């Protein structure tokens, strides 16, 4: 693996679908060798990210309306799973990695990502563990939780020929907002969710803000790799504009 990792904190306020499009376009560019391995580590907008699996559920329209009624935008994300929450007190990551055999490394990448986050949080004094908490939203074996009680981070992957996108979100503050929007969303989708399993770094362990957590995560990577801060290339932004429409959820959405 190349020791150089490019990273950016680029954000696109008020453009949830375009934001997903940026990740998709960057994944395409990395797969085609037009962009290097790139990590976007950024503060997202308030948005509920639905999967294509959610899209096929009978209660999808009602779930989107519930998200918007709670003050969140809605978009279709790249990875599978179930609805997840991003808000201004979370830290999102979108890591696009070139790989000639991307399917062979799915489990390894999940393990490495979860360990990266858990190790960083442990270094900050948090009882961070890898594994699902019963009743958590968008459950996964590679979630990161605090003390086996509350979920702090979720992660998913999107594999294409020549590259993979590893994306997720870490809740830094305001865990109540996660529960408040996901309760009606999951009810509409017909999915189980225990609101007590939604956690945050600050309220479940240590006082920290989004910028400080980003610096700690980058420092963890920098122990083994060279980091270079970059801007999103114009070709990638042009591609994002093309992809934007396929990740936008129409408003108002028809009843269902």
SVG drawing of the C-alpha trace seen along z (x, -y; Angstrom):
<svg xmlns="http://www.w3.org/2000/svg" viewBox="-50 -25 55 37">
<polyline fill="none" stroke="black" stroke-width="0.4" points="0.0,0.0 1.2,-3.5 2.4,-5.3 0.8,-8.6 -2.8,-9.3 -4.5,-12.4 -7.2,-13.8 -9.7,-16.7 -12.4,-18.1 -14.5,-19.5 -18.1,-20.0 -21.1,-21.0 -23.7,-22.6 -27.4,-22.3 -26.6,-19.8 -27.1,-16.3 -27.5,-14.5 -24.5,-16.3 -22.4,-15.3 -23.1,-11.7 -22.4,-12.4 -18.9,-13.7 -18.1,-10.4 -19.4,-8.4 -17.5,-10.5 -14.3,-10.3 -14.7,-6.5 -15.0,-6.4 -11.9,-8.6 -9.9,-6.5 -11.0,-3.3 -10.0,-4.7 -6.6,-5.9 -7.5,-9.6 -7.3,-10.3 -5.2,-9.0 -6.4,-7.2 -8.4,-9.9 -10.0,-10.3 -12.7,-12.9 -13.1,-13.5 -15.7,-16.2 -18.6,-17.8 -21.8,-16.9 -25.2,-18.6 -28.3,-17.3 -29.4,-14.4 -30.9,-10.9 -29.0,-8.7 -31.3,-6.0 -30.1,-2.8 -31.6,-1.3 -32.9,1.5 -34.9,-1.2 -36.1,-2.5 -37.9,0.9 -39.6,0.9 -43.4,0.1 -42.9,-2.6 -40.1,-4.4 -42.1,-7.5 -43.4,-7.9 -39.9,-7.5 -38.6,-10.3 -41.4,-12.6 -40.6,-11.8 -37.0,-12.7 -37.9,-16.0 -40.4,-16.8 -37.6,-16.5 -35.6,-19.1 -33.3,-16.7 -32.7,-16.4 -32.8,-12.9 -30.6,-11.3 -29.8,-7.8 -26.3,-6.8 -23.7,-4.5 -23.7,-1.6 -26.4,0.8 -27.8,1.4 -30.5,-0.8 -31.1,-4.5 -28.3,-6.4 -28.1,-9.9 -25.6,-12.6 -25.8,-16.0 -23.5,-19.0 -22.1,-17.4 -21.0,-14.2 -17.9,-13.5 -18.3,-11.7 -15.7,-9.8 -15.6,-8.8 -12.4,-6.8 -11.9,-5.9 -9.2,-3.2 -7.8,-1.8 -7.9,2.0 -7.6,4.4 -9.5,7.1 -11.8,5.1 -14.1,7.9 -11.3,9.9 -10.6,7.3 -14.1,6.4 -13.8,8.0 -10.2,6.7 -11.2,3.1 -14.1,3.3 -11.8,4.5 -9.2,1.9 -11.7,-1.0 -13.3,0.1 -10.0,0.5 -8.8,-2.9 -11.8,-4.6 -11.8,-2.5 -8.0,-2.9 -8.3,-6.7 -11.1,-6.9 -9.3,-4.6 -6.3,-6.9 -8.6,-9.8 -9.8,-7.9 -13.0,-6.3 -14.0,-2.7 -14.4,-2.1 -15.2,1.4 -15.9,3.0 -19.2,4.8 -22.9,4.3 -25.1,3.3 -28.5,5.1 -31.2,2.7 -28.8,0.3 -29.7,-1.6 -28.1,-0.2 -26.7,2.7 -23.3,4.1 -20.5,6.3 -18.0,3.5 -19.9,0.7 -17.9,-1.0 -19.6,-1.4 -18.8,-2.7 -18.8,-0.1 -20.9,2.3 -23.9,0.0 -24.2,-2.7 -23.3,-2.9 -20.8,-5.7 -19.8,-4.8 -21.3,-2.9 -19.5,-1.9 -20.4,-0.6 -18.7,0.2 -19.4,-0.2 -17.3,1.9 -16.7,1.2 -14.2,2.5 -10.8,1.2 -11.7,-0.6 -13.8,-0.6 -15.5,-3.3 -15.5,-2.9 -17.9,-5.4 -19.4,-6.1 -20.2,-8.5 -19.1,-9.1 -21.4,-10.8 -19.4,-13.4 -22.2,-15.3 -26.0,-15.6 -26.9,-11.9 -30.5,-12.9 -30.9,-14.2 -30.0,-10.8 -32.7,-9.1 -35.3,-11.8 -35.2,-11.5 -34.6,-7.7 -37.5,-6.7 -40.2,-7.8 -38.0,-6.9 -37.5,-3.3 -41.1,-3.0 -42.2,-3.9 -39.7,-1.5 -40.9,1.3 -37.4,1.8 -36.5,2.3 -34.5,-0.4 -33.8,-1.1 -33.2,-4.8 -31.1,-4.2 -28.4,-2.5 -27.6,-5.8 -24.5,-7.4 -22.0,-10.2 -18.4,-10.6 -19.0,-13.6 -22.0,-12.5 -20.8,-9.0 -17.2,-9.6 -15.1,-12.7 -15.6,-16.4 -14.6,-16.8 -15.6,-18.6 -15.7,-17.5 -12.5,-19.3 -10.6,-17.8 -11.7,-14.3 -10.7,-14.8 -7.2,-15.8 -7.0,-12.8 -8.1,-10.4 -5.6,-12.0 -2.8,-11.6 -3.6,-8.0 -3.2,-7.5 -0.1,-9.7 1.7,-7.2 2.0,-4.9 1.4,-6.9 2.3,-10.2 -0.7,-12.6 -1.2,-15.3 -4.1,-17.7 -5.8,-18.2 -8.8,-19.9 -11.5,-18.0 -10.6,-18.2 -12.9,-19.9 -13.4,-16.7 -14.7,-15.1 -17.1,-17.9 -18.3,-17.8 -18.9,-14.0 -20.7,-14.7 -23.2,-17.0 -24.0,-14.2 -24.5,-11.7 -26.5,-14.1 -29.9,-13.4 -29.7,-9.6 -29.1,-10.3 -31.8,-13.0 -35.1,-12.0 -37.9,-14.1 -39.8,-16.6 -42.6,-16.3 -42.5,-12.5 -45.7,-10.7 -47.6,-9.1 -46.9,-5.5"/>
</svg>
